[in-house]
């Protein structure tokens, strides 16, 4: 049987940093209020002229280097993003051209904050069925481009960045199971106020709109349920996972999921303080951070989980 495993990770954050003190000068908010409710102290923002593909390229090159492979070894490129450079071609095709990869499938996946888990699942299935041997899977976002900087309920949350993994065929199991869900009936609770074929009501750029309290409650309940689903599918008890690598949306949601897993926070990878919510980039960013600082080691069991607009939610259990 063909399995898939993560061969290498990479990430990239733009140089510009926006602190809570900076936001205090922009909207009616405070560092204390932001930290207490979200856990965020600062976030990175793409520079003017810096695109999602620019961020993805940096993360991808670092993942390739970590995996000890070249771009010529890649036969599948998937980019999870909500903020593509263009309507078309896909950001994956733009990245493919940057890396001088020619001919293999390349496409984007749009599942907002759950996008990386969705993309990882798709690449895993390609490899399991023999459709690819080595996939580049990237989560990359420039969320700052769709933030309404006058909306204090959302502008405090989001940042930009990219993370990537090289997923390759293996004889021993790496990814043990993946679990994906969506329910569009909640579409108005976390959305943008327009797009291409449905322009914003007042014209201009679409912006993020969120009903924060409702999203929080549903996210905690839903992520608790997917923890149960993932453990049950693998015949595992709570507390046996080595690391939780969650989507970095809100520290209170992360803490609630850790309690559900019966994991101390010391076994949870948390990057939200310095990065904010980077949507599809947040899980691979957190994963790469913990791999490079030595916390996550080969042979350990990881649970990746995310919840995002749609609503979408998903998890992946894997041995690193």
C-alpha positions as CSV (number, residue, x, y, z in Angstrom):
1,X,0.0,0.0,0.0
2,X,1.2,3.5,-0.8
3,X,1.2,6.0,2.0
4,X,2.1,9.7,2.2
5,X,4.4,11.5,4.6
6,X,5.6,15.0,5.1
7,X,9.2,15.2,3.9
8,X,9.9,18.9,4.6
9,X,8.3,22.1,5.8
10,X,8.8,25.8,5.1
11,X,7.3,29.2,5.9
12,X,7.6,32.9,5.3
13,X,6.3,36.0,7.0
14,X,6.5,39.5,5.5
15,X,8.8,42.0,7.1
16,X,6.3,44.6,8.0
17,X,4.8,44.1,11.6
18,X,1.6,45.8,12.8
19,X,1.3,45.8,16.6
20,X,-1.7,46.3,18.8
21,X,-0.2,49.7,19.7
22,X,-0.3,50.6,16.0
23,X,-4.0,49.6,15.9
24,X,-4.8,51.8,18.9
25,X,-3.9,54.7,16.7
26,X,-6.2,53.5,13.9
27,X,-9.4,52.4,15.6
28,X,-11.0,52.5,19.0
29,X,-9.3,49.5,20.6
30,X,-6.6,48.7,23.1
31,X,-3.7,46.2,23.4
32,X,-5.3,44.8,26.6
33,X,-8.7,44.3,24.9
34,X,-7.2,42.5,21.9
35,X,-4.9,40.3,23.9
36,X,-7.6,39.2,26.4
37,X,-10.1,38.3,23.7
38,X,-7.8,36.9,21.0
39,X,-4.3,36.3,22.2
40,X,-2.9,38.4,19.4
41,X,-0.2,41.1,20.0
42,X,1.2,41.6,16.5
43,X,0.7,40.5,12.9
44,X,2.7,40.6,9.7
45,X,1.5,42.5,6.6
46,X,2.6,42.2,3.0
47,X,4.4,45.1,1.6
48,X,2.9,47.2,-1.2
49,X,3.3,45.2,-4.4
50,X,4.0,42.0,-2.5
51,X,1.5,39.3,-3.6
52,X,0.2,36.0,-2.2
53,X,2.4,34.2,-4.8
54,X,5.5,36.1,-3.6
55,X,4.9,34.7,0.0
56,X,4.1,31.2,-1.3
57,X,7.3,31.1,-3.3
58,X,9.5,31.8,-0.3
59,X,7.7,29.2,1.8
60,X,7.8,26.7,-1.0
61,X,11.5,27.1,-1.6
62,X,12.2,26.5,2.1
63,X,10.1,23.4,2.2
64,X,11.9,22.0,-0.9
65,X,15.2,22.6,0.7
66,X,14.1,21.0,4.0
67,X,12.9,18.0,2.1
68,X,16.2,17.7,0.2
69,X,14.5,17.8,-3.2
70,X,14.4,20.1,-6.1
71,X,11.4,21.6,-8.0
72,X,12.0,19.1,-10.7
73,X,11.0,16.3,-8.3
74,X,7.5,17.8,-7.7
75,X,4.6,16.3,-9.7
76,X,1.7,18.1,-8.1
77,X,1.2,21.7,-6.8
78,X,-1.7,22.7,-4.7
79,X,-2.1,26.2,-3.1
80,X,-4.7,26.8,-0.5
81,X,-5.7,30.5,-0.5
82,X,-8.6,32.9,-0.1
83,X,-6.6,35.8,-1.5
84,X,-5.2,34.7,-4.9
85,X,-3.1,37.1,-7.0
86,X,-5.6,36.9,-9.9
87,X,-9.0,35.4,-10.7
88,X,-7.0,33.2,-13.1
89,X,-4.5,31.7,-13.6
90,X,-4.6,30.1,-10.2
91,X,-1.9,31.0,-7.7
92,X,-0.7,27.4,-8.0
93,X,0.0,27.9,-11.7
94,X,1.8,31.2,-11.0
95,X,3.9,29.5,-8.3
96,X,4.6,26.6,-10.7
97,X,6.0,29.0,-13.2
98,X,8.1,30.7,-10.5
99,X,9.6,27.4,-9.6
100,X,10.1,26.3,-13.2
101,X,7.9,23.3,-12.8
102,X,6.3,22.3,-16.1
103,X,3.4,20.0,-17.0
104,X,2.2,18.6,-13.7
105,X,-1.3,19.4,-12.2
106,X,-1.4,22.7,-10.4
107,X,-4.6,24.2,-8.8
108,X,-5.9,26.3,-5.9
109,X,-8.2,25.1,-3.1
110,X,-10.5,27.7,-1.5
111,X,-11.8,26.6,1.9
112,X,-10.7,29.7,3.8
113,X,-9.1,28.9,7.2
114,X,-9.5,25.1,6.6
115,X,-7.9,25.4,3.2
116,X,-4.6,23.9,4.1
117,X,-6.2,20.8,5.6
118,X,-8.4,20.5,2.5
119,X,-5.3,20.8,0.3
120,X,-3.4,18.2,2.3
121,X,-6.2,15.8,2.0
122,X,-6.3,16.2,-1.8
123,X,-2.6,15.7,-2.1
124,X,-2.8,12.7,0.2
125,X,-5.4,11.1,-2.0
126,X,-3.4,11.8,-5.2
127,X,-0.4,10.0,-3.7
128,X,-2.4,7.1,-2.3
129,X,-4.0,6.4,-5.7
130,X,-0.7,6.7,-7.6
131,X,-1.6,10.0,-9.2
132,X,1.5,11.7,-7.8
133,X,4.7,10.8,-6.0
134,X,5.7,14.1,-4.5
135,X,3.4,17.1,-3.9
136,X,4.0,20.7,-2.9
137,X,1.2,21.8,-0.7
138,X,1.1,25.5,0.2
139,X,-1.2,27.7,2.4
140,X,-0.6,31.4,1.5
141,X,-2.6,34.5,2.2
142,X,-2.6,38.3,2.0
143,X,-5.7,38.7,4.2
144,X,-4.7,42.4,4.8
145,X,-6.0,43.1,1.3
146,X,-9.6,42.3,2.3
147,X,-9.6,43.7,5.8
148,X,-11.7,46.8,6.5
149,X,-9.3,48.8,8.6
150,X,-12.1,50.8,10.0
151,X,-13.8,47.7,11.5
152,X,-12.3,47.2,14.9
153,X,-14.0,43.8,15.3
154,X,-12.1,42.3,12.4
155,X,-9.0,44.4,11.6
156,X,-7.3,43.3,14.8
157,X,-7.4,39.6,13.8
158,X,-5.8,39.0,10.5
159,X,-2.2,38.8,9.1
160,X,-0.4,37.7,6.0
161,X,2.0,34.8,5.5
162,X,2.7,31.5,3.9
163,X,3.5,27.9,4.9
164,X,4.3,24.9,2.8
165,X,5.0,21.1,3.0
166,X,6.4,18.6,0.6
167,X,4.3,15.5,0.8
168,X,5.8,12.3,-0.7
169,X,4.9,8.7,-1.2
170,X,6.2,6.4,1.5
171,X,6.1,2.7,2.6
172,X,5.1,3.6,6.1
173,X,2.0,5.6,7.1
174,X,2.5,9.4,7.6
175,X,-1.0,10.7,7.2
176,X,-3.3,8.4,9.2
177,X,-6.6,10.0,8.4
178,X,-8.2,13.2,7.2
179,X,-11.7,14.5,8.0
180,X,-13.4,17.3,6.0
181,X,-16.7,19.0,6.4
182,X,-18.7,22.1,5.3
183,X,-22.1,23.7,5.9
184,X,-23.0,26.7,3.7
185,X,-26.1,27.5,5.7
186,X,-23.8,29.5,8.0
187,X,-22.5,31.6,5.2
188,X,-23.5,35.0,6.5
189,X,-21.7,34.6,9.9
190,X,-18.2,34.8,8.4
191,X,-18.0,36.1,4.9
192,X,-17.0,38.9,2.6
193,X,-19.5,41.5,1.5
194,X,-18.9,40.9,-2.2
195,X,-16.7,39.4,-4.9
196,X,-16.4,39.2,-8.7
197,X,-19.9,38.3,-9.8
198,X,-21.5,39.8,-6.7
199,X,-19.9,43.2,-6.2
200,X,-19.9,44.9,-2.8
201,X,-23.1,46.9,-2.2
202,X,-21.2,50.2,-2.2
203,X,-18.6,49.2,-4.8
204,X,-14.9,49.0,-4.3
205,X,-13.0,46.1,-2.6
206,X,-14.8,43.4,-0.8
207,X,-14.1,43.2,3.0
208,X,-14.4,40.6,5.7
209,X,-17.5,40.6,7.8
210,X,-17.9,38.4,10.9
211,X,-20.5,37.8,13.6
212,X,-17.8,37.1,16.2
213,X,-19.8,35.7,19.1
214,X,-21.7,33.3,17.0
215,X,-18.6,32.1,15.1
216,X,-16.8,31.6,18.4
217,X,-19.5,29.4,19.9
218,X,-20.0,27.2,16.8
219,X,-16.2,26.9,16.3
220,X,-15.6,25.6,19.8
221,X,-18.5,23.1,19.5
222,X,-17.5,21.9,16.0
223,X,-13.8,21.5,16.7
224,X,-14.7,19.5,19.8
225,X,-16.8,17.2,17.6
226,X,-14.0,16.7,15.0
227,X,-11.5,15.8,17.7
228,X,-13.9,13.0,18.8
229,X,-14.4,12.0,15.2
230,X,-10.6,11.9,14.5
231,X,-9.7,9.9,17.6
232,X,-12.6,7.4,17.1
233,X,-11.5,6.8,13.5
234,X,-8.0,5.9,14.7
235,X,-9.0,4.0,17.8
236,X,-7.2,6.5,20.1
237,X,-8.0,7.9,23.5
238,X,-7.7,11.5,24.6
239,X,-4.2,12.6,25.7
240,X,-2.2,10.2,23.4
241,X,-1.6,12.7,20.6
242,X,1.9,14.3,20.9
243,X,1.1,17.7,19.5
244,X,-2.0,19.7,18.5
245,X,-1.2,22.0,15.6
246,X,-4.4,24.2,15.3
247,X,-5.5,26.9,13.1
248,X,-4.5,30.2,14.8
249,X,-7.8,32.1,15.0
250,X,-8.3,32.8,18.7
251,X,-6.4,31.6,21.8
252,X,-9.6,30.7,23.6
253,X,-10.7,28.4,20.8
254,X,-7.3,26.8,20.8
255,X,-7.4,26.3,24.6
256,X,-10.9,24.8,24.4
257,X,-9.7,22.3,21.7
258,X,-6.7,21.4,23.9
259,X,-9.0,20.7,26.8
260,X,-11.1,18.4,24.6
261,X,-7.9,16.5,23.7
262,X,-6.8,16.5,27.4
263,X,-3.5,18.1,26.3
264,X,-1.6,20.6,28.3
265,X,-0.9,23.9,26.5
266,X,2.8,22.9,26.5
267,X,1.8,20.3,23.8
268,X,0.0,22.8,21.6
269,X,1.7,24.8,18.9
270,X,0.6,28.5,19.4
271,X,1.9,31.2,17.1
272,X,-1.2,33.5,17.2
273,X,0.5,36.1,19.5
274,X,3.0,37.0,16.8
275,X,1.2,36.2,13.6
276,X,-2.6,36.7,14.1
277,X,-5.0,34.8,11.9
278,X,-3.3,34.0,8.6
279,X,-6.2,31.9,7.4
280,X,-5.0,28.9,5.2
281,X,-1.4,29.8,6.0
282,X,-1.7,29.4,9.8
283,X,-1.4,25.6,10.2
284,X,1.7,25.2,7.9
285,X,3.3,28.3,9.5
286,X,2.8,26.9,13.0
287,X,4.0,23.4,11.9
288,X,7.2,24.8,10.3
289,X,7.9,27.0,13.4
290,X,7.7,23.9,15.7
291,X,9.7,21.7,13.4
292,X,12.5,24.2,13.0
293,X,12.7,25.0,16.8
294,X,13.0,21.3,17.6
295,X,9.7,20.8,19.4
296,X,8.1,18.5,16.8
297,X,10.3,15.5,16.0
298,X,10.2,12.6,13.6
299,X,7.9,9.8,14.8
300,X,5.6,12.0,16.8
301,X,1.8,12.1,16.3
302,X,0.2,15.4,15.3
303,X,-3.4,16.5,15.1
304,X,-4.0,19.4,12.6
305,X,-7.4,21.0,12.8
306,X,-9.1,24.1,11.5
307,X,-12.4,26.0,11.2
308,X,-13.2,28.7,8.7
309,X,-15.7,30.6,6.7
310,X,-18.3,28.6,4.8
311,X,-18.4,27.2,7.4
312,X,-15.7,24.7,6.6
313,X,-13.8,22.5,9.1
314,X,-11.4,19.7,9.0
315,X,-8.6,17.7,10.6
316,X,-5.7,15.5,9.8
317,X,-4.0,13.0,12.0
318,X,-0.4,12.2,11.0
319,X,2.9,10.8,12.1
320,X,5.6,13.4,11.4
